[in-house]
Amino acid sequence: MKQIIECVPNISEGRNMELVNTVANVVQTVEGVKLLDIDPGATTNRSVITFVGEPKAVCEAAFLLVKKAQELIDMRTHHGDHPRFGATDVCPLIPVANITMDEVAVYAKQLGERIGKELSIPVYCYENAAFVEKRRNLAACREGEYEGLANKITSAEWKPDFGPSQWNEQIAKSGAIAVGARDFLLAVNYNLNTTSTRRANAIAFDVREKGRPGQPGTLKGTKAIGWFIKEYGIAQVSMNITNINLSPLHICFDEVSKKAAERGIRVTGTEVVGLMPKKVLIDAGKYYLAKQQRSLGVDEAELIKIAVKSMGLDDLKPFNAEEKVIEYLLKDNQTKLLADMTCNAFVNETASESAAPGGGSVSAFVGSLGAALATMVANLSSHKKGWDERWEEFSKVAEQGQIIKDELLYLIDEDTKAFNLIMEAFSLPKATEDDKKRRAEAIEEATKYAIEVPYRTLCKSFEVFELCHLMIEHGNPNSVTDAAVGVLCAKTACVGAFMNMQINAASLNDRNFAEEIINKGAALVAQAEELEKEYTNLVLTRISK
């Protein structure tokens, strides 16, 4: 799974849009980075730029942006309402998918070090990238702003983490920069069935972390106010969730709804401003399904639908996840995935003259069907009449089944990709000795990958046996044969994947690698064949009675 981070640099220019666009557009020169938004402010004379991608690519794009801002923005003539101390004032990195905050903090420190060394800009690392506690707070790092920067960087207490600590004309022009790692900030408005700003404010004060004087609010990591929106003709509680892990959107929605109800007001829906990580909706969908005592092991689209309907995200206007979720915006719509084909199209493509998809991709597909069948039996069992108290038991199986299924669906295309890499390696030039050496190395690496991918398919398909066995033993008895077919799929996937490993390993020069991974695969296949016989015999015995 790809790691995705977001970068939201704030540059000290919000009036000259030609300059702003020139700075922002450099990020699009880096492959794998997507520019999502440019939000200029004339009064603040500041622009917020948002882009996303894989960590290394995002860090490269951020560096280029900072460099371009250094070239084009002169802090000696800058004036605006927002606190600032540099041409690129702040540059936070934010985890979005499949990456921890600790990992993002490392990237932020590496980015800060590079900016300091290569661009000679004073760098302060803040929030989760801070080296010392007193520098975690951005306001502390920026205290004194640009006007106090000459004295600040030369003081022992506030010597920059990276870059120069002596004032010169270059720093006078560029100022300093704060580079950090922080949580995603989610901007959200809760729609109320009232026009009263006063009552909306009262609810906001009830929940926001700051609360009222002497009385903190109930939601950590949140800021909120109440206002009236003329466009909609209603009052809203407007909230910034600065820590979506501490206060997830669904928890905030329920708490605002609770406090509103105590004042005789109802929350009719929710409006998300800007973008959100997919996790926000997935977690919300699971939360509301759990409250209904229903299985959480449903697909991603269903979880998002539950989240949208539970929090009224489509209350004021249609909610399109493809336009609001960062991961969906990152999808390459030009690349057609085998896993997204209809059954008919996939079978026809397999039957065509093309060498891919082949046995490896089909093995992964068959394995995903096995996982899907185990998941289906778990979901049916979760909803079986008279088994209400067991919903959680089956929900856990269904959730695990969804994870395995999704990984195997991913491996359908990964196996075809591995085959294509081998073909590309063989097509490399071989005119000179250096060409031949590079070509041989590329073939070797591509072949290793073409062994590793079906091995992953084998390992993941093997996990299906346990889920199917659980459903044969404990699941809905009316669906026991569905679980048995899942066992057959798992065995077929394991054997098919192993054969693909063997044929690719035969031409590998690294015999130690080949023998080790083939031995591991053979052991799993032997177990798979034994389990297939044991579990199918168990089912046949049961249905023959």
FENWOFEN-V465453 format. One record per backbone hydrogen bond with DSSP energy under -1.0 kcal/mol. NH is the residue of the N-H (numbers start at 0). CO is the residue of the C=O. If there is no record, write none. Layout:
NH|CO + NH|CO
This chain:
3|96 + 4|52 + 5|93 + 6|50 + 7|91 + 9|89 + 10|46 + 11|86 + 12|10 + 16|14 + 19|15 + 20|16 + 21|17 + 22|18 + 23|19 + 24|20 + 26|23 + 27|24 + 28|25 + 29|26 + 32|29 + 33|51 + 35|49 + 36|49 + 38|47 + 40|45 + 44|40 + 45|40 + 46|10 + 47|38 + 48|8 + 49|36 + 50|6 + 51|33 + 52|4 + 57|53 + 58|54 + 59|55 + 60|56 + 61|57 + 62|58 + 63|59 + 64|60 + 65|61 + 66|62 + 67|63 + 68|64 + 69|65 + 70|66 + 71|67 + 72|68 + 74|172 + 76|73 + 80|42 + 86|173 + 88|9 + 90|177 + 92|179 + 93|5 + 95|3 + 96|3 + 103|99 + 104|100 + 105|101 + 106|102 + 107|103 + 108|104 + 109|105 + 110|106 + 111|107 + 112|108 + 113|109 + 114|110 + 115|111 + 116|112 + 117|113 + 118|114 + 122|161 + 123|176 + 125|178 + 126|135 + 127|180 + 128|125 + 129|126 + 134|131 + 135|132 + 140|136 + 141|137 + 144|141 + 145|83 + 147|143 + 148|145 + 151|147 + 152|148 + 154|151 + 160|122 + 161|122 + 171|167 + 172|168 + 173|169 + 174|170 + 175|84 + 176|121 + 177|88 + 178|123 + 179|90 + 180|125 + 181|92 + 185|240 + 187|238 + 188|270 + 189|236 + 190|268 + 191|234 + 192|265 + 199|195 + 200|196 + 201|197 + 202|198 + 203|199 + 204|200 + 205|201 + 206|202 + 207|203 + 208|221 + 211|214 + 214|211 + 216|208 + 217|205 + 218|206 + 222|239 + 224|237 + 226|235 + 228|233 + 232|228 + 233|228 + 234|193 + 235|226 + 236|189 + 237|224 + 238|187 + 239|222 + 240|185 + 241|220 + 242|220 + 246|242 + 251|247 + 252|248 + 253|249 + 254|250 + 255|251 + 256|252 + 257|253 + 258|254 + 259|255 + 260|256 + 261|257 + 262|259 + 263|260 + 264|259 + 267|190 + 269|311 + 270|188 + 272|186 + 275|323 + 279|276 + 281|277 + 282|278 + 283|279 + 284|280 + 285|281 + 286|282 + 287|283 + 288|284 + 289|285 + 290|286 + 291|287 + 292|289 + 293|288 + 297|295 + 302|298 + 303|299 + 304|300 + 305|301 + 306|302 + 307|303 + 308|304 + 309|305 + 310|306 + 312|307 + 314|311 + 322|319 + 324|320 + 325|275 + 328|324 + 329|325 + 332|330 + 334|331 + 340|337 + 345|341 + 346|342 + 347|343 + 348|344 + 349|345 + 350|346 + 361|357 + 362|358 + 363|359 + 364|360 + 365|361 + 366|362 + 367|363 + 368|364 + 369|365 + 370|366 + 371|367 + 372|368 + 373|369 + 374|370 + 375|371 + 376|372 + 377|373 + 378|374 + 379|375 + 380|376 + 381|377 + 382|378 + 383|380 + 386|383 + 389|386 + 390|387 + 393|389 + 394|390 + 395|391 + 397|393 + 398|394 + 399|395 + 400|396 + 401|397 + 402|398 + 403|399 + 404|400 + 405|401 + 406|402 + 407|403 + 408|404 + 409|405 + 410|406 + 413|409 + 414|410 + 415|411 + 416|412 + 417|413 + 418|414 + 419|415 + 420|416 + 421|417 + 422|418 + 423|419 + 424|420 + 425|421 + 426|422 + 427|424 + 435|431 + 436|432 + 437|433 + 438|434 + 439|435 + 440|436 + 441|437 + 442|438 + 443|439 + 444|440 + 445|441 + 446|442 + 447|443 + 448|444 + 449|445 + 451|447 + 452|448 + 454|450 + 455|451 + 456|452 + 457|453 + 458|454 + 459|455 + 460|456 + 461|457 + 462|458 + 463|460 + 464|461 + 466|462 + 467|463 + 468|464 + 469|465 + 470|466 + 471|467 + 472|468 + 473|469 + 474|470 + 478|475 + 479|476 + 482|478 + 483|479 + 484|480 + 485|481 + 486|482 + 487|483 + 488|484 + 489|485 + 490|486 + 491|487 + 492|488 + 493|489 + 494|490 + 495|491 + 496|492 + 497|493 + 498|494 + 499|495 + 500|496 + 501|497 + 502|498 + 503|499 + 504|500 + 505|501 + 507|504 + 510|508 + 513|509 + 514|510 + 515|511 + 516|512 + 517|513 + 518|514 + 519|515 + 520|516 + 521|517 + 522|518 + 523|519 + 524|520 + 525|521 + 526|522 + 527|523 + 528|524 + 529|525 + 530|526 + 531|527 + 532|528 + 533|529 + 534|530 + 535|531 + 536|532 + 537|533 + 538|534 + 539|535 + 540|536 + 541|537 + 542|538 + 543|539
